[in-house]
Amino acid sequence: MTTPRSTSETAPPGCPAHASAPTAERLYGAEFAADPMASYTRLRARGSLAPVEIAPGVHAWLVTGYDRALEVLRSPERFSKDPRRWRALADGTVPPDSPVVPMMMYRPNALWTDGQEHSRLRGAITDSLGRVDPDALRGYVEQIADTLIDRIGPEGRADLLSEYAAVLPLLVFNRLFGCPPDIGDKLVEGMSGIFDADADSEKANAVLTEGVAELVALKRREPGPDVSSWLMAHPARLTDEEMMHQLVVLMGAGTEPQQNLICNGLRLLLSDDRFAGDLAGGSMPVDDAIDEVLWTDPPLANYAIHYPLRDMEIEGNLVYEGTPLLISLAAANTGTGLSGDRRAGNRAHLAWSAGPHTCPAKGPARLIAAAALEKLLDRLPDIELAVPAADLRWRPGPFHRALVSLPVRFPPIRALLPDRVR
C-alpha cells in the first residue's frame, strides 16, 4: 500500500489542484513518544484527518477532529471494523511480522466484527460483565492494593508502574476471570508485547495465544463463579476459539490500558498544581484527575480502527476502501478547545470510543482506577515524584500513552496485612 492519497495526487497534470503527495506524520519512535501533542498540532493544521505512518512502511489516515471522529465511530454503514478489509495486509504490502499487526489483525471477537455477529459477541461480554458486583470488585481492588502497598511501604521508594499499576490490573483480572497466576503471567507477557512497538510482536502473540488457550481449557474442565465461566455458559454458545478471542480483547482492555490510566492519573496528581494543592489539603480529587487523563492523556491514544466500505472523499482527501482509519482519541479530545475547568466532571471525551463499539467495560475500568488511586493516596499521603515530571519517559508506539516508569518516594510505612495475593 502507498501513502494515503489526496485528490491533488489524482488530478490531471497542469490542474491547479495537482501537487506532491502529503507527507505522512510518523506516529512511532522516541520523538513521537516524548511529545505526541506536537504531532497532533501539526496534523490538526491539515484538517480533521491526515496521512500517518504507524510503523515503518505501514500507512493509514488519522482522524484528529472530534466531530469527524464521532461521524466515523457512529457510521457502521460506511466504515467497518473488520480488519480482513485491510488491503495492504491482504496483498502483502504490510508484512505479517510488522509490529502493529497483532494489534490490528482480525480476531473473531466483538472488537473486530460488525452487524449481527458483533451484537452476538458483544452481548455475551456485556451480560457476563454485568454479573460482576461493583461492591465486590471494589473490595478486590482495595485488598490487592493494600497488599501491593504493604510490599513497597517499608522501602520508602518505588516504581509505581512495575510495582503497583502494572501488577494490580493483572491480579484483578485473574480474580474476576478465574485465571491462575501461572496463566496470568503468560497473558500479561503476551499482551504487553503486542502493545510495545519495540517488542517481538510475533513471539508475544504466540505467548498470548498459548495463555488464553490454557485458560479456556481450564474453564471447560473447572467452571466457577467468574467472568470466563459466565461467558462460556452464555446463550451465545461461544466456541473455544471465540472464547479465546473474547478473552484476548477483554485482557487487552483490562490490563495494559488500565495500568496506563492508573499511572497517568498518578503522574497528574503528583505533578499538576491544580491537584497537588487539593492533596495537601487532605482532599483527593481522584475523579477529576481521571476525567482529566481521559481527556488529555487517554491510555489508548490512537486506536478505534475502521475501514471505509468504499472509496470516499473527505475534506479533499481521497480515502480508499480498505485503508485503515485510526481515531486519535487524544487529538480529538484535546482539539475541542475545552479548558481544564470545563473538562472537570465532563465525560463527553472519546477515551472509551463511541457508537456501536463503545467500551463495554468503562464502568468497571473507571472503578478499578479510582479505587487504586484512592487507596494509594490514603496509605501514602506524603508521596511525591522521585524525579521531575519533565524527566519521565514514555514508551514508543502508535497506539498507547504509556510511561516507562513512575519513580516515587515517601516516608516509609509498616505493612498492615500478611501478603496473600499473588
C-alpha positions as CSV (number, residue, x, y, z in Angstrom):
1,M,0.0,0.0,0.0
2,T,1.2,3.5,-0.7
3,T,0.8,6.5,1.4
4,P,-2.9,7.6,1.5
5,R,-3.5,9.9,-1.4
6,S,-5.4,13.2,-1.7
7,T,-7.3,14.4,-4.7
8,S,-4.3,16.5,-5.6
9,E,-2.4,13.3,-6.5
10,T,-5.1,12.1,-8.9
11,A,-5.7,15.5,-10.6
12,P,-4.5,15.8,-14.2
13,P,-1.2,17.5,-14.9
14,G,-1.5,21.2,-15.1
15,C,-4.5,21.3,-12.8
16,P,-4.1,23.9,-10.0
17,A,-5.0,21.1,-7.6
18,H,-2.1,19.0,-8.7
19,A,0.6,18.9,-6.0
20,S,3.0,16.5,-4.4
21,A,1.7,13.8,-2.0
22,P,1.3,15.0,1.6
23,T,4.0,13.9,3.9
24,A,2.9,11.2,6.4
25,E,3.5,12.1,10.1
26,R,5.3,9.3,12.0
27,L,3.4,8.0,15.0
28,Y,6.3,5.9,16.2
29,G,9.8,6.4,17.6
30,A,11.2,8.3,20.6
31,E,10.3,11.7,19.2
32,F,6.6,11.0,18.9
33,A,6.6,9.2,22.3
34,A,8.1,12.2,24.0
35,D,5.8,14.8,22.6
36,P,2.7,13.4,20.7
37,M,0.9,16.7,21.1
38,A,3.3,18.3,18.8
39,S,2.4,15.8,16.1
40,Y,-1.3,16.2,16.8
41,T,-1.0,20.0,16.4
42,R,0.7,19.6,13.0
43,L,-1.8,17.1,11.9
44,R,-4.8,19.2,13.0
45,A,-3.4,22.1,10.9
46,R,-4.2,19.9,7.8
47,G,-7.8,19.3,8.8
48,S,-9.7,16.7,10.7
49,L,-7.8,13.8,9.1
50,A,-4.3,13.4,7.8
51,P,-1.9,10.7,6.5
52,V,0.3,9.0,9.1
53,E,2.8,6.2,9.2
54,I,2.2,4.0,12.3
55,A,5.2,1.7,11.7
56,P,7.9,1.5,9.0
57,G,6.0,1.2,5.7
58,V,2.6,1.0,7.4
59,H,0.4,3.9,6.3
60,A,-3.1,5.0,7.5
61,W,-5.3,8.0,8.0
62,L,-5.5,9.6,11.4
63,V,-8.8,11.3,12.4
64,T,-7.9,14.2,14.6
65,G,-11.2,16.1,14.7
66,Y,-13.8,15.4,17.4
67,D,-16.9,15.7,15.1
68,R,-15.2,13.7,12.4
69,A,-14.3,11.0,14.9
70,L,-17.9,10.7,16.0
71,E,-19.0,10.5,12.4
72,V,-16.7,7.5,11.8
73,L,-17.5,5.8,15.1
74,R,-21.3,6.2,14.6
75,S,-21.5,5.2,10.9
76,P,-21.2,1.4,10.6
77,E,-23.0,1.6,7.2
78,R,-19.9,3.5,5.9
79,F,-17.0,2.3,8.0
80,S,-16.3,-1.3,9.0
81,K,-14.3,-2.7,12.0
82,D,-13.3,-5.9,10.2
83,P,-9.5,-6.0,9.6
84,R,-10.0,-8.5,6.8
85,R,-10.8,-5.5,4.7
86,W,-7.3,-4.1,5.2
87,R,-6.0,-4.2,1.7
88,A,-2.3,-3.6,2.4
89,L,-2.1,-6.6,4.8
90,A,-4.1,-8.8,2.5
91,D,-1.9,-8.1,-0.6
92,G,1.4,-8.4,1.4
93,T,2.3,-4.7,1.2
94,V,2.3,-4.8,5.0
95,P,4.2,-7.9,6.1
96,P,2.6,-10.2,8.8
97,D,5.6,-9.6,11.1
98,S,5.1,-5.8,11.2
99,P,5.0,-4.8,14.9
100,V,1.5,-3.3,14.6
101,V,-0.2,-6.3,13.0
102,P,-1.0,-8.1,16.3
103,M,-2.9,-5.0,17.5
104,M,-4.7,-4.7,14.1
105,M,-5.2,-8.3,12.8
106,Y,-8.6,-9.9,12.6
107,R,-9.7,-12.0,15.5
108,P,-13.3,-13.3,15.8
109,N,-14.1,-11.0,18.7
110,A,-16.5,-8.2,19.5
111,L,-13.9,-5.6,18.6
112,W,-13.3,-6.7,15.0
113,T,-16.8,-7.7,13.9
114,D,-19.8,-5.9,12.5
115,G,-23.6,-6.3,12.4
116,Q,-25.3,-9.3,13.9
117,E,-22.0,-11.1,14.7
118,H,-20.8,-8.1,16.7
119,S,-24.1,-8.0,18.5
120,R,-23.9,-11.6,19.5
121,L,-20.4,-11.5,20.8
122,R,-20.8,-8.1,22.5
123,G,-24.0,-9.3,24.1
124,A,-22.1,-12.2,25.7
125,I,-19.5,-9.8,27.0
126,T,-21.8,-7.2,28.4
127,D,-24.1,-9.8,30.0
128,S,-21.1,-11.5,31.7
129,L,-19.5,-8.3,32.9
130,G,-23.0,-7.2,34.1
131,R,-22.8,-10.1,36.6
132,V,-19.8,-8.5,38.4
133,D,-20.9,-6.9,41.7
134,P,-19.3,-3.4,41.8
135,D,-19.0,-3.6,45.6
136,A,-17.2,-6.9,45.4
137,L,-15.0,-5.5,42.6
138,R,-14.0,-2.5,44.7
139,G,-13.3,-4.9,47.6
140,Y,-11.0,-7.0,45.4
141,V,-9.1,-3.8,44.2
142,E,-8.7,-2.4,47.7
143,Q,-7.4,-5.8,49.1
144,I,-5.0,-6.2,46.2
145,A,-3.9,-2.5,46.6
146,D,-3.3,-2.9,50.3
147,T,-1.1,-6.0,49.7
148,L,1.0,-4.2,47.0
149,I,1.4,-1.1,49.1
150,D,2.5,-3.3,52.1
151,R,5.2,-4.6,49.8
152,I,6.6,-1.2,48.9
153,G,5.7,0.7,52.1
154,P,8.7,-0.2,54.2
155,E,11.1,0.8,51.4
156,G,10.1,4.5,51.2
157,R,10.5,4.5,47.4
158,A,9.1,2.5,44.5
159,D,8.5,2.4,40.8
160,L,4.7,2.7,40.8
161,L,4.4,1.3,37.3
162,S,6.2,-2.0,37.7
163,E,5.4,-2.5,41.4
164,Y,1.8,-1.2,41.5
165,A,0.0,-0.1,38.4
166,A,1.2,-3.0,36.2
167,V,0.5,-5.6,38.8
168,L,-2.8,-4.5,40.2
169,P,-4.9,-4.9,37.0
170,L,-3.4,-8.3,36.3
171,L,-4.3,-9.5,39.8
172,V,-7.8,-8.1,39.4
173,F,-8.2,-9.8,36.0
174,N,-7.0,-13.1,37.5
175,R,-9.6,-12.8,40.3
176,L,-12.5,-11.8,38.0
177,F,-11.7,-14.3,35.3
178,G,-10.8,-17.3,37.4
179,C,-7.3,-17.2,36.0
180,P,-4.4,-18.9,38.0
181,P,-1.2,-16.9,38.3
182,D,0.9,-19.0,36.0
183,I,-1.5,-18.5,33.1
184,G,-1.9,-14.8,34.1
185,D,1.8,-14.3,33.8
186,K,1.7,-15.6,30.2
187,L,-1.2,-13.4,29.4
188,V,0.4,-10.2,30.7
189,E,3.7,-11.0,29.0
190,G,2.0,-11.5,25.6
191,M,-0.3,-8.6,25.9
192,S,2.4,-6.2,27.0
193,G,4.5,-7.4,24.0
194,I,1.9,-6.7,21.3
195,F,1.3,-3.2,22.7
196,D,5.1,-2.4,22.7
197,A,6.5,-1.3,19.3
198,D,10.0,-2.4,20.3
199,A,9.0,-6.0,21.3
200,D,8.9,-9.2,19.2
201,S,5.3,-9.0,18.3
202,E,5.0,-12.4,16.7
203,K,6.5,-14.1,19.8
204,A,4.3,-12.0,22.1
205,N,1.2,-13.0,20.1
206,A,2.2,-16.7,20.4
207,V,2.6,-16.4,24.2
208,L,-0.7,-14.7,24.5
209,T,-2.4,-17.4,22.4
210,E,-0.9,-20.1,24.5
211,G,-2.1,-18.5,27.7
212,V,-5.7,-17.9,26.6
213,A,-5.9,-21.5,25.2
214,E,-4.9,-22.8,28.6
215,L,-7.4,-20.6,30.4
216,V,-10.3,-21.8,28.1
217,A,-9.3,-25.4,28.6
218,L,-9.2,-24.9,32.4
219,K,-12.6,-23.3,32.5
220,R,-14.1,-26.0,30.4
221,R,-12.9,-28.5,32.9
222,E,-13.5,-26.4,36.1
223,P,-16.1,-23.7,35.6
224,G,-16.6,-21.3,38.5
225,P,-18.2,-18.1,39.6
226,D,-16.1,-16.0,37.2
227,V,-16.4,-14.0,34.0
228,S,-14.7,-16.7,31.9
229,S,-17.2,-19.3,33.0
230,W,-20.2,-17.0,32.6
231,L,-19.0,-16.3,29.0
232,M,-18.8,-20.0,28.4
233,A,-22.3,-20.6,29.7
234,H,-23.9,-17.7,27.8
235,P,-26.7,-18.4,25.3
236,A,-24.4,-17.1,22.6
237,R,-22.8,-20.6,22.8
238,L,-19.2,-19.4,22.1
239,T,-16.8,-21.9,20.6
240,D,-13.4,-22.4,22.2
241,E,-11.9,-20.2,19.5
242,E,-14.4,-17.5,20.1
243,M,-13.9,-17.8,23.9
244,M,-10.1,-17.3,23.4
245,H,-10.6,-14.2,21.3
246,Q,-13.2,-12.6,23.6
247,L,-10.7,-13.1,26.5
248,V,-7.9,-11.5,24.4
249,V,-10.0,-8.4,23.8
250,L,-11.0,-8.3,27.5
251,M,-7.5,-8.8,28.6
252,G,-6.3,-6.2,26.2
253,A,-8.7,-3.6,27.7
254,G,-8.3,-4.7,31.3
255,T,-4.5,-4.7,31.8
256,E,-2.3,-2.5,29.6
257,P,-4.7,0.4,29.2
258,Q,-5.8,0.0,32.8
259,Q,-2.2,0.3,34.1
260,N,-1.7,3.4,31.9
261,L,-4.9,5.0,33.3
262,I,-3.6,4.4,36.8
263,C,-0.1,5.6,36.1
264,N,-1.2,8.7,34.1
265,G,-3.6,9.6,36.8
266,L,-0.9,9.3,39.5
267,R,1.5,11.4,37.4
268,L,-1.1,14.1,37.1
269,L,-2.0,14.0,40.8
270,L,1.7,14.2,41.8
271,S,2.8,16.8,39.3
272,D,0.0,19.2,38.5
273,D,-0.5,22.1,40.9
274,R,-4.3,22.0,40.2
275,F,-4.4,18.7,42.0
276,A,-1.4,18.9,44.3
277,G,-3.0,21.7,46.3
278,D,-6.1,19.6,47.0
279,L,-3.9,16.6,48.0
280,A,-2.0,18.8,50.6
281,G,-5.3,19.9,52.0
282,G,-6.5,16.4,52.6
283,S,-9.0,16.2,49.7
284,M,-8.3,13.6,47.0
285,P,-9.7,14.8,43.7
286,V,-9.4,11.4,42.1
287,D,-12.5,11.6,39.9
288,D,-11.4,15.0,38.5
289,A,-7.9,13.6,37.8
290,I,-9.3,10.6,36.0
291,D,-11.5,12.8,33.9
292,E,-8.6,15.0,33.0
293,V,-6.5,12.0,32.0
294,L,-9.3,10.6,29.9
295,W,-9.5,13.9,28.1
296,T,-5.8,14.7,27.6
297,D,-3.7,11.5,28.1
298,P,-6.1,8.6,27.3
299,P,-4.5,5.2,27.8
300,L,-5.2,4.3,24.2
301,A,-4.3,7.5,22.4
302,N,-4.8,6.3,18.8
303,Y,-6.9,3.3,18.0
304,A,-10.6,2.5,17.3
305,I,-9.5,1.4,13.8
306,H,-12.1,1.5,11.0
307,Y,-12.0,0.7,7.2
308,P,-14.0,2.6,4.6
309,L,-16.5,0.4,2.8
310,R,-16.0,2.3,-0.4
311,D,-13.7,5.0,-1.8
312,M,-14.8,8.4,-0.5
313,E,-13.6,11.9,-0.5
314,I,-13.2,13.6,2.9
315,E,-12.1,17.2,3.0
316,G,-10.4,16.9,-0.4
317,N,-8.7,13.7,0.5
318,L,-9.5,10.6,-1.5
319,V,-9.7,7.8,1.1
320,Y,-9.6,4.4,-0.5
321,E,-11.8,1.4,0.6
322,G,-9.8,-0.9,2.9
323,T,-7.4,1.8,4.1
324,P,-7.1,1.9,7.9
325,L,-8.6,5.0,9.7
326,L,-7.3,5.4,13.2
327,I,-9.2,7.6,15.6
328,S,-6.9,9.8,17.6
329,L,-8.8,9.8,20.8
330,A,-6.2,12.1,22.3
331,A,-6.1,14.6,19.4
332,A,-9.9,14.7,19.1
333,N,-10.3,15.3,22.8
334,T,-7.7,18.0,23.1
335,G,-8.8,19.7,19.9
336,T,-12.3,20.6,21.4
337,G,-11.0,23.8,22.9
338,L,-12.3,22.8,26.4
339,S,-10.2,24.3,29.2
340,G,-9.3,22.2,32.3
341,D,-12.1,23.7,34.4
342,R,-14.7,22.9,31.7
343,R,-13.4,19.3,31.5
344,A,-13.8,18.6,35.2
345,G,-16.8,16.3,35.5
346,N,-17.4,16.4,31.7
347,R,-17.4,12.8,30.3
348,A,-18.1,13.6,26.7
349,H,-14.5,12.6,25.8
350,L,-13.8,9.8,23.4
351,A,-11.4,7.7,25.6
352,W,-14.0,4.9,25.7
353,S,-14.7,5.3,22.0
354,A,-18.4,5.9,20.8
355,G,-21.1,4.3,18.7
356,P,-21.7,0.5,18.5
357,H,-18.2,-0.3,19.7
358,T,-18.2,1.9,22.9
359,C,-16.1,0.1,25.5
360,P,-18.5,-2.2,27.4
361,A,-16.3,-2.2,30.5
362,K,-15.9,1.5,31.1
363,G,-17.7,1.3,34.4
364,P,-15.5,-1.4,35.9
365,A,-12.4,0.2,34.4
366,R,-13.1,3.5,36.0
367,L,-14.0,1.9,39.3
368,I,-10.7,0.0,39.3
369,A,-8.6,3.0,38.6
370,A,-10.4,5.2,41.1
371,A,-10.1,2.6,43.9
372,A,-6.4,2.0,43.1
373,L,-5.6,5.8,43.2
374,E,-7.7,6.4,46.4
375,K,-6.1,3.6,48.3
376,L,-2.6,4.6,47.4
377,L,-3.1,8.2,48.3
378,D,-4.8,7.3,51.5
379,R,-2.0,5.0,52.6
380,L,0.9,7.2,51.3
381,P,-0.4,10.7,51.7
382,D,3.1,12.3,51.5
383,I,4.1,10.5,48.3
384,E,6.0,12.6,45.7
385,L,7.7,12.0,42.4
386,A,11.4,11.0,42.7
387,V,12.3,12.8,39.5
388,P,11.0,16.0,37.8
389,A,7.8,15.2,35.9
390,A,9.5,16.5,32.7
391,D,12.2,13.7,33.1
392,L,9.6,10.9,32.9
393,R,9.9,8.8,29.8
394,W,7.2,7.4,27.6
395,R,7.2,4.1,25.7
396,P,7.2,4.3,21.9
397,G,4.3,3.0,19.9
398,P,1.4,4.5,17.9
399,F,-1.5,3.2,20.0
400,H,-0.9,3.8,23.7
401,R,0.2,6.6,26.0
402,A,2.3,4.7,28.5
403,L,5.1,5.6,30.8
404,V,8.4,3.7,31.0
405,S,8.4,4.0,34.8
406,L,7.0,6.2,37.6
407,P,9.6,6.5,40.4
408,V,8.3,7.9,43.7
409,R,9.4,8.4,47.3
410,F,7.5,8.7,50.5
411,P,8.0,8.3,54.3
412,P,8.3,4.5,55.0
413,I,5.2,2.8,56.5
414,R,4.6,-0.6,58.1
415,A,2.7,-3.4,56.4
416,L,-0.9,-3.9,57.5
417,L,-1.7,-7.4,56.3
418,P,0.0,-10.7,55.5
419,D,1.0,-10.9,51.8
420,R,-1.6,-13.3,50.5
421,V,-2.1,-12.0,47.0
422,R,-0.2,-13.5,44.0
